[in-house]
Amino acid sequence: MGERTMNEIEVDVKYEPFKEIVVMQRNTFASPDDIARFASIIAGGKTAGLYWAEGVVFLYFPLPASTETAAKALVENRRVYWTFVGYALMPEYRSIIETKEKIMVPLIDVSSNPMFRKVANWLKEQK
């Protein structure tokens, strides 16, 4: 009788979003086509995806939490580091950017995520 079934195990589930995102380097692209080309090049010609929220198309590279500094910041301060963010203004969402060279880059609408909306709004304010 001492065994518990999976249904009886008590588990607390908490939502603790990041408190801070530190952008170490950012680059504005002149157009969605330009960032699509960039995404394609860094992906080595493979399919690369971009994110869209609040009229901004962007991509980011997080500093892996496997580094001691990043892991400590994540756990102690709920802070993450993005080593690079590239972005362009794109008022209307569409599911694919097709460049004149016929590069097809899919876009993921992340506007349902408050963190990505906040990042997109912050990017729009940058000069």
N, CA, C and O atoms as CSV, one atom per row, in Angstrom:
chain,resi,resn,atom,element,x,y,z
A,1,MET,N,N,0.809,-1.207,0.000
A,1,MET,CA,C,0.000,0.000,0.000
A,1,MET,C,C,0.852,1.271,0.000
A,1,MET,O,O,0.317,2.362,-0.198
A,2,GLY,N,N,2.165,1.153,0.218
A,2,GLY,CA,C,3.012,2.321,0.303
A,2,GLY,C,C,3.336,2.942,-1.053
A,2,GLY,O,O,3.858,4.056,-1.101
A,3,GLU,N,N,3.040,2.248,-2.159
A,3,GLU,CA,C,3.342,2.789,-3.489
A,3,GLU,C,C,2.313,3.823,-3.903
A,3,GLU,O,O,1.123,3.684,-3.620
A,4,ARG,N,N,2.785,4.862,-4.577
A,4,ARG,CA,C,1.874,5.889,-5.084
A,4,ARG,C,C,1.833,5.780,-6.601
A,4,ARG,O,O,2.843,5.499,-7.246
A,5,THR,N,N,0.685,6.000,-7.141
A,5,THR,CA,C,0.585,6.014,-8.601
A,5,THR,C,C,1.012,7.378,-9.101
A,5,THR,O,O,1.116,8.330,-8.327
A,6,MET,N,N,1.262,7.469,-10.408
A,6,MET,CA,C,1.655,8.745,-11.011
A,6,MET,C,C,0.622,9.833,-10.726
A,6,MET,O,O,0.985,10.994,-10.542
A,7,ASN,N,N,-0.640,9.476,-10.688
A,7,ASN,CA,C,-1.693,10.468,-10.487
A,7,ASN,C,C,-1.690,11.067,-9.087
A,7,ASN,O,O,-2.261,12.133,-8.859
A,8,GLU,N,N,-1.036,10.369,-8.142
A,8,GLU,CA,C,-1.056,10.840,-6.756
A,8,GLU,C,C,0.149,11.704,-6.404
A,8,GLU,O,O,0.173,12.321,-5.339
A,9,ILE,N,N,1.155,11.759,-7.288
A,9,ILE,CA,C,2.354,12.536,-6.996
A,9,ILE,C,C,2.015,14.021,-7.041
A,9,ILE,O,O,1.405,14.513,-7.990
A,10,GLU,N,N,2.425,14.716,-5.993
A,10,GLU,CA,C,2.152,16.146,-5.937
A,10,GLU,C,C,3.277,16.901,-6.625
A,10,GLU,O,O,4.449,16.748,-6.282
A,11,VAL,N,N,2.905,17.706,-7.587
A,11,VAL,CA,C,3.866,18.503,-8.329
A,11,VAL,C,C,3.358,19.932,-8.370
A,11,VAL,O,O,2.205,20.183,-8.722
A,12,ASP,N,N,4.220,20.860,-8.011
A,12,ASP,CA,C,3.879,22.278,-8.146
A,12,ASP,C,C,4.392,22.751,-9.496
A,12,ASP,O,O,5.536,22.484,-9.866
A,13,VAL,N,N,3.552,23.446,-10.217
A,13,VAL,CA,C,3.953,24.033,-11.486
A,13,VAL,C,C,3.913,25.540,-11.320
A,13,VAL,O,O,2.894,26.101,-10.917
A,14,LYS,N,N,5.021,26.194,-11.630
A,14,LYS,CA,C,5.104,27.649,-11.491
A,14,LYS,C,C,5.498,28.264,-12.816
A,14,LYS,O,O,6.206,27.653,-13.616
A,15,TYR,N,N,5.038,29.462,-13.035
A,15,TYR,CA,C,5.458,30.235,-14.199
A,15,TYR,C,C,6.325,31.377,-13.694
A,15,TYR,O,O,5.841,32.263,-12.989
A,16,GLU,N,N,7.599,31.359,-14.049
A,16,GLU,CA,C,8.524,32.415,-13.638
A,16,GLU,C,C,9.263,32.911,-14.871
A,16,GLU,O,O,10.345,32.416,-15.185
A,17,PRO,N,N,8.689,33.883,-15.573
A,17,PRO,CA,C,9.343,34.377,-16.793
A,17,PRO,C,C,10.658,35.089,-16.479
A,17,PRO,O,O,10.937,35.458,-15.339
A,18,PHE,N,N,11.444,35.263,-17.523
A,18,PHE,CA,C,12.678,36.020,-17.359
A,18,PHE,C,C,12.343,37.413,-16.839
A,18,PHE,O,O,11.314,37.989,-17.192
A,19,LYS,N,N,13.215,37.940,-16.007
A,19,LYS,CA,C,13.047,39.318,-15.539
A,19,LYS,C,C,13.760,40.290,-16.454
A,19,LYS,O,O,13.391,41.461,-16.544
A,20,GLU,N,N,14.800,39.790,-17.141
A,20,GLU,CA,C,15.620,40.696,-17.944
A,20,GLU,C,C,16.235,39.954,-19.126
A,20,GLU,O,O,16.703,38.823,-19.000
A,21,ILE,N,N,16.222,40.614,-20.262
A,21,ILE,CA,C,16.934,40.130,-21.443
A,21,ILE,C,C,17.988,41.178,-21.761
A,21,ILE,O,O,17.667,42.349,-21.968
A,22,VAL,N,N,19.235,40.760,-21.799
A,22,VAL,CA,C,20.335,41.671,-22.102
A,22,VAL,C,C,20.749,41.429,-23.548
A,22,VAL,O,O,21.228,40.348,-23.891
A,23,VAL,N,N,20.563,42.436,-24.391
A,23,VAL,CA,C,20.956,42.355,-25.796
A,23,VAL,C,C,22.365,42.914,-25.906
A,23,VAL,O,O,22.601,44.086,-25.615
A,24,MET,N,N,23.300,42.070,-26.329
A,24,MET,CA,C,24.697,42.475,-26.372
A,24,MET,C,C,25.066,43.181,-27.673
A,24,MET,O,O,25.946,44.042,-27.687
A,25,GLN,N,N,24.399,42.821,-28.759
A,25,GLN,CA,C,24.664,43.446,-30.050
A,25,GLN,C,C,23.379,43.403,-30.857
A,25,GLN,O,O,22.665,42.401,-30.851
A,26,ARG,N,N,23.086,44.503,-31.556
A,26,ARG,CA,C,21.877,44.517,-32.381
A,26,ARG,C,C,22.199,45.151,-33.721
A,26,ARG,O,O,23.098,45.983,-33.847
A,27,ASN,N,N,21.435,44.730,-34.714
A,27,ASN,CA,C,21.633,45.260,-36.050
A,27,ASN,C,C,20.277,45.482,-36.702
A,27,ASN,O,O,19.446,44.575,-36.757
A,28,THR,N,N,20.061,46.699,-37.195
A,28,THR,CA,C,18.839,46.996,-37.931
A,28,THR,C,C,19.076,46.696,-39.397
A,28,THR,O,O,20.081,47.117,-39.969
A,29,PHE,N,N,18.157,45.976,-39.999
A,29,PHE,CA,C,18.215,45.723,-41.432
A,29,PHE,C,C,17.240,46.673,-42.118
A,29,PHE,O,O,16.201,47.019,-41.556
A,30,ALA,N,N,17.576,47.087,-43.321
A,30,ALA,CA,C,16.769,48.081,-44.034
A,30,ALA,C,C,15.395,47.552,-44.424
A,30,ALA,O,O,14.448,48.325,-44.568
A,31,SER,N,N,15.284,46.232,-44.596
A,31,SER,CA,C,14.010,45.670,-45.043
A,31,SER,C,C,13.866,44.233,-44.572
A,31,SER,O,O,14.856,43.599,-44.208
A,32,PRO,N,N,12.646,43.713,-44.575
A,32,PRO,CA,C,12.447,42.291,-44.269
A,32,PRO,C,C,13.232,41.390,-45.227
A,32,PRO,O,O,13.736,40.346,-44.812
A,33,ASP,N,N,13.344,41.781,-46.506
A,33,ASP,CA,C,14.128,40.992,-47.464
A,33,ASP,C,C,15.583,40.874,-47.024
A,33,ASP,O,O,16.186,39.807,-47.135
A,34,ASP,N,N,16.140,41.968,-46.526
A,34,ASP,CA,C,17.545,41.953,-46.103
A,34,ASP,C,C,17.769,40.996,-44.935
A,34,ASP,O,O,18.749,40.250,-44.924
A,35,ILE,N,N,16.873,41.011,-43.959
A,35,ILE,CA,C,17.047,40.104,-42.819
A,35,ILE,C,C,16.789,38.657,-43.248
A,35,ILE,O,O,17.384,37.732,-42.694
A,36,ALA,N,N,15.906,38.458,-44.230
A,36,ALA,CA,C,15.675,37.107,-44.760
A,36,ALA,C,C,16.938,36.581,-45.439
A,36,ALA,O,O,17.297,35.417,-45.263
A,37,ARG,N,N,17.612,37.432,-46.215
A,37,ARG,CA,C,18.873,37.033,-46.846
A,37,ARG,C,C,19.912,36.677,-45.784
A,37,ARG,O,O,20.598,35.660,-45.885
A,38,PHE,N,N,20.013,37.523,-44.777
A,38,PHE,CA,C,20.960,37.300,-43.682
A,38,PHE,C,C,20.670,35.960,-42.989
A,38,PHE,O,O,21.587,35.179,-42.734
A,39,ALA,N,N,19.408,35.702,-42.691
A,39,ALA,CA,C,19.026,34.447,-42.029
A,39,ALA,C,C,19.396,33.252,-42.886
A,39,ALA,O,O,19.864,32.235,-42.372
A,40,SER,N,N,19.192,33.367,-44.177
A,40,SER,CA,C,19.518,32.275,-45.095
A,40,SER,C,C,21.019,32.034,-45.152
A,40,SER,O,O,21.462,30.886,-45.188
A,41,ILE,N,N,21.798,33.098,-45.162
A,41,ILE,CA,C,23.257,32.979,-45.231
A,41,ILE,C,C,23.805,32.339,-43.956
A,41,ILE,O,O,24.634,31.432,-44.030
A,42,ILE,N,N,23.354,32.800,-42.789
A,42,ILE,CA,C,23.899,32.245,-41.544
A,42,ILE,C,C,23.452,30.808,-41.326
A,42,ILE,O,O,24.098,30.057,-40.595
A,43,ALA,N,N,22.349,30.423,-41.956
A,43,ALA,CA,C,21.880,29.035,-41.844
A,43,ALA,C,C,22.552,28.148,-42.893
A,43,ALA,O,O,22.243,26.960,-42.992
A,44,GLY,N,N,23.454,28.712,-43.663
A,44,GLY,CA,C,24.181,27.942,-44.660
A,44,GLY,C,C,23.309,27.448,-45.798
A,44,GLY,O,O,23.538,26.372,-46.351
A,45,GLY,N,N,22.300,28.248,-46.145
A,45,GLY,CA,C,21.421,27.877,-47.241
A,45,GLY,C,C,20.267,26.966,-46.824
A,45,GLY,O,O,19.363,26.701,-47.616
A,46,LYS,N,N,20.304,26.490,-45.578
A,46,LYS,CA,C,19.195,25.670,-45.094
A,46,LYS,C,C,18.023,26.593,-44.761
A,46,LYS,O,O,18.170,27.815,-44.730
A,47,THR,N,N,16.878,25.999,-44.516
A,47,THR,CA,C,15.721,26.814,-44.144
A,47,THR,C,C,15.950,27.423,-42.771
A,47,THR,O,O,16.241,26.716,-41.806
A,48,ALA,N,N,15.817,28.727,-42.693
A,48,ALA,CA,C,15.958,29.434,-41.428
A,48,ALA,C,C,14.634,30.114,-41.144
A,48,ALA,O,O,13.920,30.496,-42.071
A,49,GLY,N,N,14.304,30.267,-39.894
A,49,GLY,CA,C,13.062,30.931,-39.548
A,49,GLY,C,C,13.314,32.259,-38.867
A,49,GLY,O,O,14.352,32.467,-38.240
A,50,LEU,N,N,12.356,33.146,-38.999
A,50,LEU,CA,C,12.405,34.443,-38.342
A,50,LEU,C,C,11.171,34.582,-37.463
A,50,LEU,O,O,10.173,33.889,-37.656
A,51,TYR,N,N,11.253,35.478,-36.506
A,51,TYR,CA,C,10.138,35.747,-35.603
A,51,TYR,C,C,9.496,37.075,-35.971
A,51,TYR,O,O,10.159,37.962,-36.509
A,52,TRP,N,N,8.194,37.215,-35.679
A,52,TRP,CA,C,7.489,38.463,-35.930
A,52,TRP,C,C,6.565,38.772,-34.758
A,52,TRP,O,O,5.851,37.899,-34.263
A,53,ALA,N,N,6.593,40.030,-34.325
A,53,ALA,CA,C,5.662,40.538,-33.312
A,53,ALA,C,C,5.645,42.055,-33.396
A,53,ALA,O,O,6.667,42.679,-33.683
A,54,GLU,N,N,4.499,42.641,-33.148
A,54,GLU,CA,C,4.367,44.103,-33.013
A,54,GLU,C,C,4.972,44.879,-34.189
A,54,GLU,O,O,5.510,45.969,-33.997
A,55,GLY,N,N,4.889,44.330,-35.389
A,55,GLY,CA,C,5.401,45.050,-36.552
A,55,GLY,C,C,6.904,44.974,-36.733
A,55,GLY,O,O,7.493,45.797,-37.434
A,56,VAL,N,N,7.535,43.974,-36.095
A,56,VAL,CA,C,8.984,43.807,-36.200
A,56,VAL,C,C,9.288,42.348,-36.537
A,56,VAL,O,O,8.758,41.434,-35.906
A,57,VAL,N,N,10.142,42.140,-37.533
A,57,VAL,CA,C,10.651,40.808,-37.837
A,57,VAL,C,C,12.058,40.742,-37.253
A,57,VAL,O,O,12.849,41.670,-37.424
A,58,PHE,N,N,12.373,39.639,-36.558
A,58,PHE,CA,C,13.673,39.585,-35.882
A,58,PHE,C,C,14.160,38.156,-35.738
A,58,PHE,O,O,13.414,37.191,-35.901
A,59,LEU,N,N,15.450,38.062,-35.424
A,59,LEU,CA,C,16.061,36.803,-35.029
A,59,LEU,C,C,17.014,37.122,-33.897
A,59,LEU,O,O,17.468,38.257,-33.749
A,60,TYR,N,N,17.311,36.110,-33.103
A,60,TYR,CA,C,18.220,36.336,-31.978
A,60,TYR,C,C,19.049,35.092,-31.712
A,60,TYR,O,O,18.659,33.975,-32.053
A,61,PHE,N,N,20.199,35.312,-31.096
A,61,PHE,CA,C,21.085,34.227,-30.703
A,61,PHE,C,C,21.319,34.322,-29.204
A,61,PHE,O,O,21.976,35.251,-28.734
A,62,PRO,N,N,20.785,33.367,-28.450
A,62,PRO,CA,C,20.996,33.408,-26.999
A,62,PRO,C,C,22.383,32.890,-26.634
A,62,PRO,O,O,22.926,32.006,-27.295
A,63,LEU,N,N,22.937,33.451,-25.581
A,63,LEU,CA,C,24.164,32.908,-25.008
A,63,LEU,C,C,23.756,31.605,-24.321
A,63,LEU,O,O,22.892,31.621,-23.445
A,64,PRO,N,N,24.358,30.483,-24.701
A,64,PRO,CA,C,23.915,29.206,-24.116
A,64,PRO,C,C,24.025,29.201,-22.591
A,64,PRO,O,O,25.017,29.661,-22.027
A,65,ALA,N,N,22.999,28.678,-21.939
A,65,ALA,CA,C,23.003,28.594,-20.476
A,65,ALA,C,C,24.034,27.592,-19.975
A,65,ALA,O,O,24.223,27.437,-18.769
A,66,SER,N,N,24.702,26.909,-20.908
A,66,SER,CA,C,25.742,25.963,-20.513
A,66,SER,C,C,27.001,26.685,-20.028
A,66,SER,O,O,27.839,26.089,-19.350
A,67,THR,N,N,27.132,27.982,-20.380
A,67,THR,CA,C,28.270,28.728,-19.844
A,67,THR,C,C,27.967,29.067,-18.391
A,67,THR,O,O,26.823,29.354,-18.041
A,68,GLU,N,N,28.980,29.032,-17.558
A,68,GLU,CA,C,28.784,29.222,-16.114
A,68,GLU,C,C,28.141,30.572,-15.800
A,68,GLU,O,O,27.226,30.655,-14.980
A,69,THR,N,N,28.623,31.625,-16.456
A,69,THR,CA,C,28.091,32.963,-16.208
A,69,THR,C,C,26.617,33.050,-16.583
A,69,THR,O,O,25.808,33.588,-15.827
A,70,ALA,N,N,26.273,32.520,-17.753
A,70,ALA,CA,C,24.885,32.580,-18.207
A,70,ALA,C,C,23.977,31.748,-17.311
A,70,ALA,O,O,22.861,32.165,-17.001
A,71,ALA,N,N,24.445,30.582,-16.896
A,71,ALA,CA,C,23.637,29.722,-16.029
A,71,ALA,C,C,23.383,30.396,-14.682
A,71,ALA,O,O,22.272,30.343,-14.155
A,72,LYS,N,N,24.417,31.029,-14.130
A,72,LYS,CA,C,24.276,31.711,-12.837
A,72,LYS,C,C,23.295,32.885,-12.951
A,72,LYS,O,O,22.439,33.063,-12.084
A,73,ALA,N,N,23.418,33.679,-14.011
A,73,ALA,CA,C,22.520,34.822,-14.218
A,73,ALA,C,C,21.082,34.358,-14.398
A,73,ALA,O,O,20.152,34.992,-13.899
A,74,LEU,N,N,20.901,33.248,-15.111
A,74,LEU,CA,C,19.562,32.720,-15.360
A,74,LEU,C,C,18.913,32.266,-14.056
A,74,LEU,O,O,17.759,32.596,-13.786
A,75,VAL,N,N,19.649,31.517,-13.255
A,75,VAL,CA,C,19.090,30.953,-12.031
A,75,VAL,C,C,18.920,32.024,-10.955
A,75,VAL,O,O,17.869,32.103,-10.320
A,76,GLU,N,N,19.939,32.841,-10.750
A,76,GLU,CA,C,19.894,33.805,-9.650
A,76,GLU,C,C,19.055,35.035,-9.964
A,76,GLU,O,O,18.358,35.547,-9.088
A,77,ASN,N,N,19.112,35.512,-11.190
A,77,ASN,CA,C,18.458,36.784,-11.522
A,77,ASN,C,C,17.392,36.670,-12.595
A,77,ASN,O,O,16.793,37.676,-12.975
A,78,ARG,N,N,17.143,35.466,-13.092
A,78,ARG,CA,C,16.214,35.263,-14.209
A,78,ARG,C,C,16.551,36.204,-15.365
A,78,ARG,O,O,15.675,36.818,-15.975
A,79,ARG,N,N,17.855,36.295,-15.643
A,79,ARG,CA,C,18.371,37.148,-16.714
A,79,ARG,C,C,18.970,36.263,-17.796
A,79,ARG,O,O,19.713,35.324,-17.509
A,80,VAL,N,N,18.635,36.577,-19.050
A,80,VAL,CA,C,19.253,35.860,-20.167
A,80,VAL,C,C,19.998,36.866,-21.035
A,80,VAL,O,O,19.669,38.051,-21.073
A,81,TYR,N,N,21.003,36.360,-21.724
A,81,TYR,CA,C,21.800,37.190,-22.620
A,81,TYR,C,C,21.556,36.745,-24.050
A,81,TYR,O,O,21.655,35.562,-24.377
A,82,TRP,N,N,21.238,37.710,-24.890
A,82,TRP,CA,C,21.161,37.461,-26.327
A,82,TRP,C,C,22.385,38.118,-26.927
A,82,TRP,O,O,22.531,39.338,-26.859
A,83,THR,N,N,23.273,37.319,-27.518
A,83,THR,CA,C,24.527,37.860,-28.038
A,83,THR,C,C,24.313,38.709,-29.277
A,83,THR,O,O,25.101,39.615,-29.551
A,84,PHE,N,N,23.233,38.422,-30.045
A,84,PHE,CA,C,22.970,39.208,-31.254
A,84,PHE,C,C,21.477,39.194,-31.550
A,84,PHE,O,O,20.819,38.157,-31.460
A,85,VAL,N,N,20.959,40.361,-31.904
A,85,VAL,CA,C,19.574,40.482,-32.378
A,85,VAL,C,C,19.605,41.262,-33.681
A,85,VAL,O,O,20.139,42.370,-33.738
A,86,GLY,N,N,19.036,40.686,-34.718
A,86,GLY,CA,C,18.875,41.375,-35.993
A,86,GLY,C,C,17.392,41.606,-36.207
A,86,GLY,O,O,16.575,40.747,-35.875
A,87,TYR,N,N,17.034,42.764,-36.760
A,87,TYR,CA,C,15.614,43.074,-36.918
A,87,TYR,C,C,15.365,44.063,-38.044
A,87,TYR,O,O,16.261,44.785,-38.481
A,88,ALA,N,N,14.122,44.073,-38.496
A,88,ALA,CA,C,13.658,45.041,-39.494
A,88,ALA,C,C,12.192,45.321,-39.209
A,88,ALA,O,O,11.476,44.479,-38.668
A,89,LEU,N,N,11.763,46.509,-39.580
A,89,LEU,CA,C,10.354,46.835,-39.420
A,89,LEU,C,C,9.547,46.126,-40.504
A,89,LEU,O,O,9.943,46.090,-41.669
A,90,MET,N,N,8.420,45.569,-40.103
A,90,MET,CA,C,7.537,44.872,-41.026
A,90,MET,C,C,6.131,44.961,-40.439
A,90,MET,O,O,5.709,44.082,-39.687
A,91,PRO,N,N,5.409,46.026,-40.784
A,91,PRO,CA,C,4.120,46.297,-40.131
A,91,PRO,C,C,3.109,45.156,-40.217
A,91,PRO,O,O,2.391,44.892,-39.253
A,92,GLU,N,N,3.047,44.481,-41.360
A,92,GLU,CA,C,2.046,43.426,-41.529
A,92,GLU,C,C,2.701,42.054,-41.495
A,92,GLU,O,O,3.717,41.825,-42.150
A,93,TYR,N,N,2.117,41.149,-40.731
A,93,TYR,CA,C,2.624,39.777,-40.681
A,93,TYR,C,C,2.261,39.026,-41.958
A,93,TYR,O,O,1.149,39.154,-42.470
A,94,ARG,N,N,3.191,38.258,-42.455
A,94,ARG,CA,C,2.904,37.261,-43.485
A,94,ARG,C,C,3.740,36.034,-43.155
A,94,ARG,O,O,4.776,36.151,-42.500
A,95,SER,N,N,3.316,34.882,-43.591
A,95,SER,CA,C,3.936,33.639,-43.133
A,95,SER,C,C,5.289,33.344,-43.782
A,95,SER,O,O,6.076,32.560,-43.253
A,96,ILE,N,N,5.555,33.966,-44.918
A,96,ILE,CA,C,6.830,33.730,-45.625
A,96,ILE,C,C,7.331,35.039,-46.216
A,96,ILE,O,O,6.556,35.838,-46.743
A,97,ILE,N,N,8.636,35.245,-46.120
A,97,ILE,CA,C,9.281,36.332,-46.865
A,97,ILE,C,C,9.941,35.674,-48.064
A,97,ILE,O,O,10.752,34.760,-47.914
A,98,GLU,N,N,9.589,36.144,-49.253
A,98,GLU,CA,C,10.233,35.646,-50.466
A,98,GLU,C,C,11.018,36.802,-51.071
A,98,GLU,O,O,10.444,37.817,-51.464
A,99,THR,N,N,12.342,36.636,-51.141
A,99,THR,CA,C,13.189,37.695,-51.691
A,99,THR,C,C,13.182,37.621,-53.217
A,99,THR,O,O,12.678,36.662,-53.802
A,100,LYS,N,N,13.748,38.646,-53.849
A,100,LYS,CA,C,13.795,38.655,-55.318
A,100,LYS,C,C,14.653,37.518,-55.868
A,100,LYS,O,O,14.512,37.130,-57.028
A,101,GLU,N,N,15.552,36.982,-55.017
A,101,GLU,CA,C,16.371,35.832,-55.427
A,101,GLU,C,C,15.637,34.512,-55.197
A,101,GLU,O,O,16.212,33.436,-55.363
A,102,LYS,N,N,14.374,34.603,-54.818
A,102,LYS,CA,C,13.527,33.425,-54.548
A,102,LYS,C,C,13.943,32.655,-53.296
A,102,LYS,O,O,13.694,31.455,-53.181
A,103,ILE,N,N,14.574,33.356,-52.370
A,103,ILE,CA,C,14.857,32.752,-51.065
A,103,ILE,C,C,13.550,32.814,-50.276
A,103,ILE,O,O,12.949,33.880,-50.143
A,104,MET,N,N,13.119,31.678,-49.761
A,104,MET,CA,C,11.876,31.608,-49.003
A,104,MET,C,C,12.218,31.406,-47.525
A,104,MET,O,O,12.810,30.394,-47.150
A,105,VAL,N,N,11.842,32.375,-46.695
A,105,VAL,CA,C,12.132,32.290,-45.265
A,105,VAL,C,C,10.810,32.345,-44.498
A,105,VAL,O,O,10.069,33.323,-44.602
A,106,PRO,N,N,10.516,31.293,-43.728
A,106,PRO,CA,C,9.267,31.297,-42.963
A,106,PRO,C,C,9.324,32.263,-41.781
A,106,PRO,O,O,10.381,32.488,-41.192
A,107,LEU,N,N,8.179,32.820,-41.455
A,107,LEU,CA,C,8.036,33.711,-40.306
A,107,LEU,C,C,7.121,33.057,-39.292
A,107,LEU,O,O,6.094,32.479,-39.647
A,108,ILE,N,N,7.495,33.150,-38.042
A,108,ILE,CA,C,6.675,32.621,-36.959
A,108,ILE,C,C,6.098,33.807,-36.202
A,108,ILE,O,O,6.836,34.661,-35.710
A,109,ASP,N,N,4.772,33.854,-36.113
A,109,ASP,CA,C,4.098,34.924,-35.381
A,109,ASP,C,C,4.156,34.594,-33.895
A,109,ASP,O,O,3.471,33.684,-33.428
A,110,VAL,N,N,4.973,35.334,-33.154
A,110,VAL,CA,C,5.125,35.101,-31.717
A,110,VAL,C,C,4.434,36.188,-30.908
A,110,VAL,O,O,4.755,36.397,-29.738
A,111,SER,N,N,3.486,36.881,-31.531
A,111,SER,CA,C,2.832,37.995,-30.850
A,111,SER,C,C,1.946,37.551,-29.690
A,111,SER,O,O,1.489,38.391,-28.914
A,112,SER,N,N,1.697,36.258,-29.557
A,112,SER,CA,C,0.933,35.784,-28.404
A,112,SER,C,C,1.809,35.712,-27.147
A,112,SER,O,O,1.301,35.499,-26.046
A,113,ASN,N,N,3.122,35.891,-27.313
A,113,ASN,CA,C,4.050,35.803,-26.192
A,113,ASN,C,C,4.398,37.202,-25.688
A,113,ASN,O,O,4.976,37.991,-26.435
A,114,PRO,N,N,4.057,37.531,-24.431
A,114,PRO,CA,C,4.318,38.886,-23.908
A,114,PRO,C,C,5.792,39.279,-23.941
A,114,PRO,O,O,6.117,40.445,-24.166
A,115,MET,N,N,6.686,38.317,-23.719
A,115,MET,CA,C,8.116,38.630,-23.733
A,115,MET,C,C,8.567,39.067,-25.125
A,115,MET,O,O,9.282,40.059,-25.266
A,116,PHE,N,N,8.148,38.321,-26.158
A,116,PHE,CA,C,8.533,38.687,-27.517
A,116,PHE,C,C,7.899,40.013,-27.936
A,116,PHE,O,O,8.524,40.791,-28.657
A,117,ARG,N,N,6.674,40.279,-27.497
A,117,ARG,CA,C,6.052,41.583,-27.794
A,117,ARG,C,C,6.864,42.711,-27.169
A,117,ARG,O,O,7.077,43.752,-27.791
A,118,LYS,N,N,7.311,42.498,-25.947
A,118,LYS,CA,C,8.105,43.528,-25.263
A,118,LYS,C,C,9.437,43.760,-25.981
A,118,LYS,O,O,9.867,44.901,-26.150
A,119,VAL,N,N,10.085,42.675,-26.400
A,119,VAL,CA,C,11.344,42.796,-27.153
A,119,VAL,C,C,11.098,43.563,-28.449
A,119,VAL,O,O,11.861,44.468,-28.786
A,120,ALA,N,N,10.036,43.208,-29.179
A,120,ALA,CA,C,9.741,43.872,-30.456
A,120,ALA,C,C,9.502,45.362,-30.246
A,120,ALA,O,O,9.999,46.180,-31.019
A,121,ASN,N,N,8.757,45.721,-29.223
A,121,ASN,CA,C,8.523,47.136,-28.942
A,121,ASN,C,C,9.817,47.857,-28.560
A,121,ASN,O,O,10.023,49.005,-28.952
A,122,TRP,N,N,10.676,47.200,-27.809
A,122,TRP,CA,C,11.963,47.790,-27.454
A,122,TRP,C,C,12.802,48.016,-28.713
A,122,TRP,O,O,13.432,49.063,-28.862
A,123,LEU,N,N,12.808,47.030,-29.620
A,123,LEU,CA,C,13.576,47.168,-30.859
A,123,LEU,C,C,13.071,48.344,-31.687
A,123,LEU,O,O,13.873,49.068,-32.277
A,124,LYS,N,N,11.757,48.549,-31.741
A,124,LYS,CA,C,11.202,49.667,-32.510
A,124,LYS,C,C,11.662,51.017,-31.971
A,124,LYS,O,O,11.761,51.988,-32.720
A,125,GLU,N,N,11.941,51.074,-30.669
A,125,GLU,CA,C,12.360,52.342,-30.059
A,125,GLU,C,C,13.830,52.663,-30.292
A,125,GLU,O,O,14.249,53.802,-30.084
A,126,GLN,N,N,14.621,51.683,-30.721
A,126,GLN,CA,C,16.048,51.894,-30.906
A,126,GLN,C,C,16.311,52.741,-32.143
A,126,GLN,O,O,15.625,52.603,-33.156
A,127,LYS,N,N,17.272,53.585,-32.059
A,127,LYS,CA,C,17.617,54.468,-33.184
A,127,LYS,C,C,18.888,54.029,-33.840
A,127,LYS,O,O,19.333,54.653,-34.804
